[in-house]
Amino acid sequence: RMSAITAAVRDSSVIAQRNLINVVRTPGALVTGIVQPVMFVLLLGYVFGGALGGDQYRSYLIGGILAQTLTFNASFTAVYLAKDLQLGLIDRFRSLPMSRVAVILGRTSSDLSTSVLSVAVTLLCGLAIGWRITTGPASALAALALLLLFAFAVSWIGAVIALTARSVEVAQSLGLVWLFPVTFVSGAFVSVSSLPGPLRVIAEWNPVTAVATAARELFGNAAPAGFGAPGGWPADNAILYSVLCSAGIIAIFAPLAIAQYRRMSKR
């Protein structure tokens, strides 16, 4: 007899395959994931780059753009899971003898494809504006793994939003409301030391700051001259703190999403 974990993995892979086929058939859904990082790299790199450190700031910027883009990709999970709910597809899945985890895990797993594409586009844009990896291949691969782990984690936040909102319009609104303060009150684009007191503390412990700092550390991108060095335990242990934040987000929001899905199944 197949164990519950094996069944969940099998069913999730089927749902993920279905979602990926849907992406292939509607490639326009990936436009935002491609255009958004290009837009931010060019706008922040050239509009603000000259005032904040030129080429060195553009290299420093890529880690922040990666962290921001992957955080914003949580809205894809929210919108497309809410779309399946609104169309009644989830009701059909609930009527099947399949794992209750599969629908959500399949969605969050398949949405990693959007994150992989966003990371690739961001790095190509970075190479075009002068960004380079100054560490070894092992460090670069570790940075990519850390970024995708964070992307997988925040997609569970999007899943909770979708299961709570249940409509595409509400999920889209709720999915964007929290993204701007989380990504901009951070060290993604500026030094945390430049922020005023309370915001500085929030930014220091913000997971987006940790992921951006860890990516810069693993890619070997130093901060521009004049940028104050971030301090505190999160900055000194950015890689460890990033992994802990990703694990913590999954530990909190995955059970919430599954519990919400089960409550829907009982109605």
Secondary structure as the mmCIF struct_conf table of DSSP 4:
data_model
#
loop_
_struct_conf.conf_type_id
_struct_conf.id
_struct_conf.beg_label_comp_id
_struct_conf.beg_label_asym_id
_struct_conf.beg_label_seq_id
_struct_conf.end_label_comp_id
_struct_conf.end_label_asym_id
_struct_conf.end_label_seq_id
HELX_RH_AL_P HELX_RH_AL_P1 ALA A 4 ARG A 25
HELX_RH_3T_P HELX_RH_3T_P1 PRO A 27 LEU A 30
HELX_RH_AL_P HELX_RH_AL_P2 VAL A 31 LEU A 42
HELX_RH_PI_P HELX_RH_PI_P1 LEU A 43 PHE A 48
HELX_RH_AL_P HELX_RH_AL_P3 GLY A 49 LEU A 52
TURN_TY1_P TURN_TY1_P1 GLY A 53 GLY A 53
HELX_RH_AL_P HELX_RH_AL_P4 GLY A 54 PHE A 72
TURN_TY1_P TURN_TY1_P2 ASN A 73 ASN A 73
HELX_RH_AL_P HELX_RH_AL_P5 ALA A 74 GLN A 86
TURN_TY1_P TURN_TY1_P3 LEU A 87 GLY A 88
HELX_RH_AL_P HELX_RH_AL_P6 LEU A 89 ARG A 94
TURN_TY1_P TURN_TY1_P4 SER A 95 SER A 95
BEND BEND1 LEU A 96 MET A 98
TURN_TY1_P TURN_TY1_P5 ARG A 100 VAL A 101
HELX_RH_AL_P HELX_RH_AL_P7 ALA A 102 SER A 110
TURN_TY1_P TURN_TY1_P6 ASP A 111 ASP A 111
HELX_RH_AL_P HELX_RH_AL_P8 LEU A 112 ALA A 128
TURN_TY1_P TURN_TY1_P7 ILE A 129 GLY A 130
BEND BEND2 THR A 135 THR A 135
HELX_RH_AL_P HELX_RH_AL_P9 PRO A 137 ALA A 165
BEND BEND3 SER A 167 SER A 167
HELX_RH_AL_P HELX_RH_AL_P10 VAL A 168 VAL A 177
TURN_TY1_P TURN_TY1_P8 TRP A 178 TRP A 178
HELX_RH_AL_P HELX_RH_AL_P11 LEU A 179 PHE A 184
BEND BEND4 VAL A 185 VAL A 190
HELX_RH_3T_P HELX_RH_3T_P2 VAL A 192 SER A 194
BEND BEND5 LEU A 195 LEU A 195
HELX_RH_AL_P HELX_RH_AL_P12 GLY A 197 TRP A 205
HELX_RH_AL_P HELX_RH_AL_P13 PRO A 207 PHE A 219
TURN_TY1_P TURN_TY1_P9 GLY A 220 GLY A 220
HELX_LH_PP_P HELX_LH_PP_P1 ALA A 222 PRO A 224
TURN_TY1_P TURN_TY1_P10 ALA A 225 GLY A 226
HELX_LH_PP_P HELX_LH_PP_P2 PHE A 227 PRO A 230
BEND BEND6 GLY A 232 GLY A 232
HELX_RH_AL_P HELX_RH_AL_P14 TRP A 233 ASP A 236
TURN_TY1_P TURN_TY1_P11 ASN A 237 ASN A 237
HELX_RH_AL_P HELX_RH_AL_P15 ALA A 238 SER A 265
TURN_TY1_P TURN_TY1_P12 LYS A 266 LYS A 266
#
